[in-house]
Amino acid sequence: MEKTLSIIKPDGVQKGVIGEVIKRFENAGIKIVAMKMIHLTKEKAKNFYAVHKDKPFFDSLTTFMSSGPVVAMVLAGENVIEKNRELMGATNPADAAPGTIRKDFASDVEKNIVHGSDSPQTAATEIAFFFNELEICE
């Protein structure tokens, strides 16, 4: 069974769409095998998004991701990475397909409600950033 990391970003928590996002995962047959709400420090956000450290949006992104609580989840299922990315929609909500999380709830490319791992390797690293083995219930 494949696993991926999903994060409901501070804008999603603030807008009160945690339940709606979870409902969409469950309706798509995706299992949530770990979940926690945390407030990232700026340093933790920088560590998580280190892959983007040389990009112009890095400071803005890490400031945003440390601006309020997030909900981190481990999702599991067959082809869960691809399914999650389809449910999320394009990074830019203006380009996202109708009915996707980002099209329905996001306000812009940075405040786009959710994060999802883009590959099995990234998923393993990102899951380990937020969860230890005892916190994942399969």
BELRA-V958498 format. One record per residue. N is the residue number from 0. RES is the residue in three letters. PHI is phi in degrees with one decimal (none if undefined). D_FIRST is the distance of its C-alpha to the first C-alpha in whole Angstrom. Layout:
N	RES	PHI	D_FIRST
N	RES	PHI	D_FIRST
This chain:
0	MET	none	0
1	GLU	-77.3	4
2	LYS	-125.8	7
3	THR	-147.5	10
4	LEU	-98.4	14
5	SER	-128.4	16
6	ILE	-126.0	20
7	ILE	-88.6	22
8	LYS	-74.0	25
9	PRO	-53.1	29
10	ASP	-68.6	30
11	GLY	-68.1	27
12	VAL	-64.9	28
13	GLN	-62.6	32
14	LYS	-77.4	32
15	GLY	74.4	30
16	VAL	-109.6	27
17	ILE	-55.6	24
18	GLY	-60.8	24
19	GLU	-65.6	24
20	VAL	-63.4	21
21	ILE	-60.7	19
22	LYS	-59.1	20
23	ARG	-65.5	19
24	PHE	-62.3	16
25	GLU	-63.9	16
26	ASN	-64.1	18
27	ALA	-88.8	15
28	GLY	81.1	13
29	ILE	-89.8	11
30	LYS	-95.7	10
31	ILE	-97.0	12
32	VAL	-108.2	11
33	ALA	-163.0	14
34	MET	-160.3	18
35	LYS	-156.4	21
36	MET	-102.8	24
37	ILE	-141.6	26
38	HIS	-114.8	29
39	LEU	-69.0	28
40	THR	-77.6	32
41	LYS	-59.1	33
42	GLU	-63.2	32
43	LYS	-63.8	29
44	ALA	-62.5	28
45	LYS	-62.2	30
46	ASN	-63.9	27
47	PHE	-64.5	24
48	TYR	-97.8	26
49	ALA	-54.6	28
50	VAL	-59.0	26
51	HIS	-102.5	29
52	LYS	-58.1	32
53	ASP	-94.6	34
54	LYS	-91.5	33
55	PRO	-63.8	36
56	PHE	-90.4	34
57	PHE	-56.7	32
58	ASP	-64.7	35
59	SER	-62.5	35
60	LEU	-62.4	31
61	THR	-71.1	31
62	THR	-64.9	34
63	PHE	-61.8	32
64	MET	-67.7	29
65	SER	-102.8	31
66	SER	-82.5	33
67	GLY	-173.6	32
68	PRO	-65.4	29
69	VAL	-125.6	25
70	VAL	-114.4	22
71	ALA	-97.4	19
72	MET	-137.6	16
73	VAL	-103.4	12
74	LEU	-103.7	10
75	ALA	-136.4	6
76	GLY	158.3	5
77	GLU	-70.3	6
78	ASN	51.9	8
79	VAL	-65.2	8
80	ILE	-63.7	11
81	GLU	-63.8	13
82	LYS	-60.8	13
83	ASN	-63.2	14
84	ARG	-65.9	17
85	GLU	-66.3	18
86	LEU	-65.1	19
87	MET	-66.9	20
88	GLY	90.4	23
89	ALA	-59.2	25
90	THR	-53.8	26
91	ASN	-86.4	29
92	PRO	-59.1	29
93	ALA	-66.2	32
94	ASP	-98.7	30
95	ALA	-74.5	27
96	ALA	-69.7	27
97	PRO	-56.1	28
98	GLY	86.7	26
99	THR	-84.4	24
100	ILE	-58.9	24
101	ARG	-68.2	26
102	LYS	-63.7	28
103	ASP	-78.4	29
104	PHE	-127.4	29
105	ALA	-80.5	29
106	SER	-103.2	33
107	ASP	-162.0	33
108	VAL	-63.1	31
109	GLU	-88.7	30
110	LYS	-88.8	30
111	ASN	-114.1	27
112	ILE	71.5	26
113	VAL	-136.5	22
114	HIS	-123.0	20
115	GLY	-143.0	17
116	SER	-60.3	15
117	ASP	-105.4	16
118	SER	-159.6	14
119	PRO	-59.4	11
120	GLN	-66.5	14
121	THR	-62.1	16
122	ALA	-58.3	13
123	ALA	-60.7	13
124	THR	-65.7	17
125	GLU	-68.2	17
126	ILE	-61.0	15
127	ALA	-64.9	17
128	PHE	-64.4	20
129	PHE	-102.6	19
130	PHE	-132.5	17
131	ASN	-99.9	18
132	GLU	-58.1	15
133	LEU	-69.7	17
134	GLU	-87.5	17
135	ILE	-100.2	13
136	CYS	-105.9	13
137	GLU	-102.3	10
